[in-house]
Amino acid sequence: MVPTCVSGPRGFVKADGQRGSILTRFRALCPMIQAAPAEIAALKANLRMQARERRAVAYRATGAQTAAQLSNYLPELYLPSRCVVAGYIQRGSELDPLPALKSLYGGGYRLALPVVTAKDAPMVFRAWAPDAQLAPDVAGLPAPLPTAPEVTPEALFVPLIAFDGKGTRLGSGAGYYDRTLPQLRANNPKLLVVGLAFAVQQERELPHEPTDAPLDAVITERGVLWFRERTR
């Protein structure tokens, strides 16, 4: 049976008045979970459901305002001039990267979007400009047209459902980025992977598997949170 955990951001007050996190009992359960990958998957599914609810509340309250704030923190990323930056098309209560991407585009940076071309395969990236035409890819996600050239991003903005202070990312569970980022990092050790999130999405600790690709940083309405040293 999957262990029950009460989720919440740091400082979150549970129904019983105790402060907890998304993995209140995780450390005590680690031996069992490490031996049962199926249990981890079920635990993650439960955590996603709860984390999505909190993200949706934040999005309704400050979604547009927070998206507009992201551009203020872009200089702190020290992106190479005119490099290729990959973003994503917002879905549901995800934090919208479009204002930040438009700001970069206006500053001479080249943009790209991920494209799912085959099930269980790493994504590719195609060149994109704001307001360019999109079409569904194999996964049904909005993507640049097949005529757009493939490019290799040097920095990526990625959506997430939750993250922790070690850079662990909880995504949708489809594994798109977990299959793609290791290959990109192998070819470019300086690749920068930045999650975009509301501060309420941060957790004390998330379950981590060997296939989970970590983040280098996260931008929230409070600024940039780094998980590894960034050289200018």
C-alpha positions, 0 to 999 in steps of 0.5 A: 500500500502506498504511504500517505504523505501530506503535502505543502510548501515550507511552513505549510500548516497541516490540518492537525496544526503541525508543520509539514512538507510534501514528504513529511514521512519520506526519510523514514520510508526511504528504505522501503521506497528504494526497494520498490520503484512502483511505490515511488511512482504511486507516491509521485502521482499522489504528490502531483495531485496535491501540488497541482492544487496549490499551483492552481491557487497561485496561478489564479491569484498572481499568475499574470503578475508573476509571469511579468516579473520573470523578465526582471531576473533574467540578467541574473542568469548571465546568458551568453549573448544571442544564445539559443533559449528554449521555452515552452507553451504554457498549459493550465496553471503552469507559469507562463514564460512568454513575457520573458521569452519576448524580452529575450527575443527583443534583446537578440536572443534566439528562441526554440521550443521542444518537440516530441517526435516519438514516444519514449525518445528525447525531444528535439528543439525547433527554432521559434519566434513569438506569434509564429504558427504552431501545430500539435506534435506527436504528444499533442503539444503545441510545437513549431512546424516541421519546416522550422530548423532544428537547433540546440539550446544553450539554456532551457526554461522548463515547467514543473509541478514542484521542486525542492532545495536540491534542484529536484524537479517534479514534472508531469510524469511523462518523462520528456525532459528526463529523457532529453536533458542528459543528452543535452548536458553530455554535449554541453556541460554548461547547459543551463536548465531553469525551472519557472515556478511560483514560490509556493511550489517549493518543497523541503524534499521530493522523491528522487530517482536516478533517471530524474534530471535535476534543475540548475536554478528556479525563478519565482516571484522572489528571484533566482534560486541556484542549485549549482555554481554559475560562472559568468 
